[in-house]
Amino acid sequence: MRNKRIVINLSKHIVDKPAFKVIGRGIRVSTKDGGNDKRIPEFWWECYQNGFSAELEKMADKDSVIGESKLGVCIESEPDTSEFTYFIGVENTKGTIPDDFAEKGIPACINFFIIIR
């Protein structure tokens, strides 16, 4: 991965959100030796490079609370191994799951923090 600095104007929103589904792709990462700090940005870069990010944008529901925003979600944590799944996706409001995507359930959230560009 090339070192690249990207500056994006972001707005922040905090909302209460009922349980919802996210579709996308995930990777397992470890917090040992800061591995997640390296691997997660690489994963985002890969998603932009291979066109997956553009696919997600087409699937996003512009009228949902999250809108067109892509989500980076930390789920399936295993404290004993310092590993978790980092999942990049969009809210699945349509109920369909493309063949090369996975779906993950996100529980209801109080003070769900959304950053929108």
Phi and psi in degrees as GROMACS dihedral restraints (atoms count N, CA, C in turn):
[ dihedral_restraints ]
;  ai    aj    ak    al  type     phi  dphi    fc
    3     4     5     6     1   -80.0    20    10
    4     5     6     7     1   147.2    20    10
    6     7     8     9     1   -74.5    20    10
    7     8     9    10     1   124.4    20    10
    9    10    11    12     1  -143.9    20    10
   10    11    12    13     1   130.8    20    10
   12    13    14    15     1  -102.4    20    10
   13    14    15    16     1   124.9    20    10
   15    16    17    18     1  -119.4    20    10
   16    17    18    19     1   127.6    20    10
   18    19    20    21     1  -111.0    20    10
   19    20    21    22     1   124.3    20    10
   21    22    23    24     1  -130.0    20    10
   22    23    24    25     1   135.8    20    10
   24    25    26    27     1   -76.1    20    10
   25    26    27    28     1   127.3    20    10
   27    28    29    30     1  -123.0    20    10
   28    29    30    31     1   148.0    20    10
   30    31    32    33     1  -117.7    20    10
   31    32    33    34     1   148.8    20    10
   33    34    35    36     1  -116.0    20    10
   34    35    36    37     1   140.2    20    10
   36    37    38    39     1  -135.8    20    10
   37    38    39    40     1   141.5    20    10
   39    40    41    42     1  -118.9    20    10
   40    41    42    43     1   123.7    20    10
   42    43    44    45     1  -135.5    20    10
   43    44    45    46     1   158.0    20    10
   45    46    47    48     1   -90.4    20    10
   46    47    48    49     1   129.8    20    10
   48    49    50    51     1  -130.5    20    10
   49    50    51    52     1   126.4    20    10
   51    52    53    54     1   -66.3    20    10
   52    53    54    55     1   168.2    20    10
   54    55    56    57     1   -53.1    20    10
   55    56    57    58     1   145.3    20    10
   57    58    59    60     1  -151.7    20    10
   58    59    60    61     1   169.9    20    10
   60    61    62    63     1  -110.0    20    10
   61    62    63    64     1   144.4    20    10
   63    64    65    66     1  -122.4    20    10
   64    65    66    67     1   136.3    20    10
   66    67    68    69     1  -113.4    20    10
   67    68    69    70     1   143.4    20    10
   69    70    71    72     1   167.5    20    10
   70    71    72    73     1  -143.2    20    10
   72    73    74    75     1  -139.4    20    10
   73    74    75    76     1   151.3    20    10
   75    76    77    78     1  -134.9    20    10
   76    77    78    79     1   164.4    20    10
   78    79    80    81     1  -134.8    20    10
   79    80    81    82     1   153.3    20    10
   81    82    83    84     1   -88.8    20    10
   82    83    84    85     1   133.7    20    10
   84    85    86    87     1  -132.9    20    10
   85    86    87    88     1   161.0    20    10
   87    88    89    90     1  -121.3    20    10
   88    89    90    91     1   144.7    20    10
   90    91    92    93     1   -86.1    20    10
   91    92    93    94     1    -6.8    20    10
   93    94    95    96     1   -62.1    20    10
   94    95    96    97     1   133.0    20    10
   96    97    98    99     1    53.9    20    10
   97    98    99   100     1    27.2    20    10
   99   100   101   102     1    69.1    20    10
  100   101   102   103     1    22.5    20    10
  102   103   104   105     1   -56.9    20    10
  103   104   105   106     1   -35.9    20    10
  105   106   107   108     1   -66.8    20    10
  106   107   108   109     1   -32.8    20    10
  108   109   110   111     1   -66.3    20    10
  109   110   111   112     1   -23.6    20    10
  111   112   113   114     1   -93.6    20    10
  112   113   114   115     1   -46.1    20    10
  114   115   116   117     1   -71.6    20    10
  115   116   117   118     1   -36.8    20    10
  117   118   119   120     1   -64.7    20    10
  118   119   120   121     1   -48.4    20    10
  120   121   122   123     1   -61.2    20    10
  121   122   123   124     1   -35.7    20    10
  123   124   125   126     1   -61.9    20    10
  124   125   126   127     1   -40.8    20    10
  126   127   128   129     1   -63.1    20    10
  127   128   129   130     1   -44.4    20    10
  129   130   131   132     1   -58.7    20    10
  130   131   132   133     1   -45.2    20    10
  132   133   134   135     1   -61.3    20    10
  133   134   135   136     1   -44.3    20    10
  135   136   137   138     1   -59.2    20    10
  136   137   138   139     1   -41.6    20    10
  138   139   140   141     1   -64.4    20    10
  139   140   141   142     1   -34.6    20    10
  141   142   143   144     1   -72.6    20    10
  142   143   144   145     1   -42.0    20    10
  144   145   146   147     1   -67.4    20    10
  145   146   147   148     1   -39.3    20    10
  147   148   149   150     1   -91.9    20    10
  148   149   150   151     1     4.1    20    10
  150   151   152   153     1    88.9    20    10
  151   152   153   154     1    -4.2    20    10
  153   154   155   156     1   -62.6    20    10
  154   155   156   157     1   -39.2    20    10
  156   157   158   159     1   -60.0    20    10
  157   158   159   160     1   -41.9    20    10
  159   160   161   162     1   -65.3    20    10
  160   161   162   163     1   -37.8    20    10
  162   163   164   165     1   -61.1    20    10
  163   164   165   166     1   -42.7    20    10
  165   166   167   168     1   -62.0    20    10
  166   167   168   169     1   -41.9    20    10
  168   169   170   171     1   -59.6    20    10
  169   170   171   172     1   -37.3    20    10
  171   172   173   174     1   -67.7    20    10
  172   173   174   175     1   -28.6    20    10
  174   175   176   177     1   -90.3    20    10
  175   176   177   178     1   -13.3    20    10
  177   178   179   180     1   -67.7    20    10
  178   179   180   181     1   141.7    20    10
  180   181   182   183     1   -89.3    20    10
  181   182   183   184     1   106.0    20    10
  183   184   185   186     1   -63.7    20    10
  184   185   186   187     1   -18.3    20    10
  186   187   188   189     1   -95.5    20    10
  187   188   189   190     1    -2.6    20    10
  189   190   191   192     1   -79.2    20    10
  190   191   192   193     1   169.4    20    10
  192   193   194   195     1   -58.4    20    10
  193   194   195   196     1   -38.8    20    10
  195   196   197   198     1   -80.5    20    10
  196   197   198   199     1   -27.5    20    10
  198   199   200   201     1    66.3    20    10
  199   200   201   202     1  -140.4    20    10
  201   202   203   204     1   -80.0    20    10
  202   203   204   205     1    -0.8    20    10
  204   205   206   207     1   -64.8    20    10
  205   206   207   208     1   138.1    20    10
  207   208   209   210     1   -86.7    20    10
  208   209   210   211     1   144.5    20    10
  210   211   212   213     1  -107.4    20    10
  211   212   213   214     1   141.7    20    10
  213   214   215   216     1  -111.8    20    10
  214   215   216   217     1   110.1    20    10
  216   217   218   219     1  -118.1    20    10
  217   218   219   220     1   130.8    20    10
  219   220   221   222     1   -95.6    20    10
  220   221   222   223     1   117.7    20    10
  222   223   224   225     1  -139.1    20    10
  223   224   225   226     1   173.7    20    10
  225   226   227   228     1    52.8    20    10
  226   227   228   229     1    48.8    20    10
  228   229   230   231     1   -73.0    20    10
  229   230   231   232     1   139.1    20    10
  231   232   233   234     1  -125.2    20    10
  232   233   234   235     1    91.8    20    10
  234   235   236   237     1   -56.7    20    10
  235   236   237   238     1   -32.2    20    10
  237   238   239   240     1   -64.5    20    10
  238   239   240   241     1   -30.2    20    10
  240   241   242   243     1  -108.9    20    10
  241   242   243   244     1    -1.2    20    10
  243   244   245   246     1    61.2    20    10
  244   245   246   247     1    28.1    20    10
  246   247   248   249     1  -114.4    20    10
  247   248   249   250     1   153.6    20    10
  249   250   251   252     1  -153.9    20    10
  250   251   252   253     1   167.2    20    10
  252   253   254   255     1   -95.8    20    10
  253   254   255   256     1   130.9    20    10
  255   256   257   258     1  -106.0    20    10
  256   257   258   259     1   121.1    20    10
  258   259   260   261     1  -118.6    20    10
  259   260   261   262     1   125.6    20    10
  261   262   263   264     1  -104.8    20    10
  262   263   264   265     1   126.5    20    10
  264   265   266   267     1  -167.7    20    10
  265   266   267   268     1  -169.3    20    10
  267   268   269   270     1  -131.7    20    10
  268   269   270   271     1   160.0    20    10
  270   271   272   273     1   -63.2    20    10
  271   272   273   274     1   134.2    20    10
  273   274   275   276     1   -96.6    20    10
  274   275   276   277     1    92.3    20    10
  276   277   278   279     1   -94.6    20    10
  277   278   279   280     1   -10.6    20    10
  279   280   281   282     1   -93.2    20    10
  280   281   282   283     1   -18.2    20    10
  282   283   284   285     1    83.7    20    10
  283   284   285   286     1    -4.6    20    10
  285   286   287   288     1   -96.9    20    10
  286   287   288   289     1   150.7    20    10
  288   289   290   291     1  -129.2    20    10
  289   290   291   292     1   110.7    20    10
  291   292   293   294     1   -59.0    20    10
  292   293   294   295     1   155.1    20    10
  294   295   296   297     1   -54.2    20    10
  295   296   297   298     1   -40.1    20    10
  297   298   299   300     1   -95.1    20    10
  298   299   300   301     1    17.3    20    10
  300   301   302   303     1  -114.1    20    10
  301   302   303   304     1   161.0    20    10
  303   304   305   306     1  -118.6    20    10
  304   305   306   307     1   160.7    20    10
  306   307   308   309     1  -121.6    20    10
  307   308   309   310     1   137.1    20    10
  309   310   311   312     1  -127.6    20    10
  310   311   312   313     1   140.7    20    10
  312   313   314   315     1   -89.4    20    10
  313   314   315   316     1   135.4    20    10
  315   316   317   318     1  -114.2    20    10
  316   317   318   319     1   124.4    20    10
  318   319   320   321     1   -68.3    20    10
  319   320   321   322     1   164.7    20    10
  321   322   323   324     1   -53.4    20    10
  322   323   324   325     1   141.6    20    10
  324   325   326   327     1  -127.2    20    10
  325   326   327   328     1   132.1    20    10
  327   328   329   330     1   -99.2    20    10
  328   329   330   331     1   132.2    20    10
  330   331   332   333     1    61.7    20    10
  331   332   333   334     1    48.6    20    10
  333   334   335   336     1   -68.4    20    10
  334   335   336   337     1   122.2    20    10
  336   337   338   339     1   -95.8    20    10
  337   338   339   340     1   120.2    20    10
  339   340   341   342     1  -118.5    20    10
  340   341   342   343     1   130.3    20    10
  342   343   344   345     1  -110.7    20    10
  343   344   345   346     1   122.6    20    10
  345   346   347   348     1  -117.1    20    10
  346   347   348   349     1   133.5    20    10
